[in-house]
Amino acid sequence: MSSGVRPLVTVFATETLDGRLAPPGVGRYRLSCEDDFELQHRLRASSDAVAVGASTVILDNPRLTVRRIPGRNPARVVFDASLKVPVSARVFDPPGRRILITSEGHDPAELAPYRERGVLVLEVRDSDPREALVRLRELGIKRLLVEGGGGLIGSLLVAGLVDYIRVTIAPRVLGDGVPLARISGSLEVRLRLVSLKRLCGSWIHLVYSVESPKWGVWG
């Protein structure tokens, strides 16, 4: 890693009152309301790139584009250490910049279909999220929006790479699904409440700044 300069990282998620992201088969429409969707698309339009993990792509097949408001599409980034995401996934559809972050050591023949589709492949040592974000900043990405899933969010928090968490609490209790952040072992993340807003009458959107752990500087 040549420097600790990285993008400003904001996590955006919608979760239930019992702290769960939607399980497979439930989908965001059960948890989100129209105000929440519009906010999500405004955040995308104001970001240089939006990122998700491999499991989110496989389960939801998102486009990660701006559709509900006028605005530009951000670059789309997929973190996929083991190349589980099919090259046909909608997130890799043109136009716009599409980036795949994976681990080093793959056979060039495995990476070729992604590159042939116009995807920029970044190979990162030991799937190090810090190196990945430094590489993204070197590509001109200053503001990164992370939309899930729990594994990616957890790895970024552990590495001290999250600056803000924006979470919408839905008036739902599912008793299933994955937590906002999957973290092995114990980790204390200290947050400061920046603002809160009511959406659609019964949804609450909270904005937190992450005080610690923090690594590197964004700029």
TANORQUI-V475032 format. One line per field, one symbol per residue. psi: psi as a letter, one per 20 degrees, with the letter a starting at -180 (. if undefined). Layout:
# TANORQUI-V475032
psi: ???
This chain:
# TANORQUI-V475032
psi: phrjprqpppppqprrhjkprprpigrhhhhqrghggggghhhghjqhqpqrrghgghhhlrhkrohirprqprqppponhjlhpqiiqhhjprarppppprrqjqphhhhghghhijpppopppkkohghghghghhjjohopppjrbhgggghhghikjphqpoppoqmqohjraqrgpoppaqpoppqppgrqqppkgiqppppqqohqqppaqq.
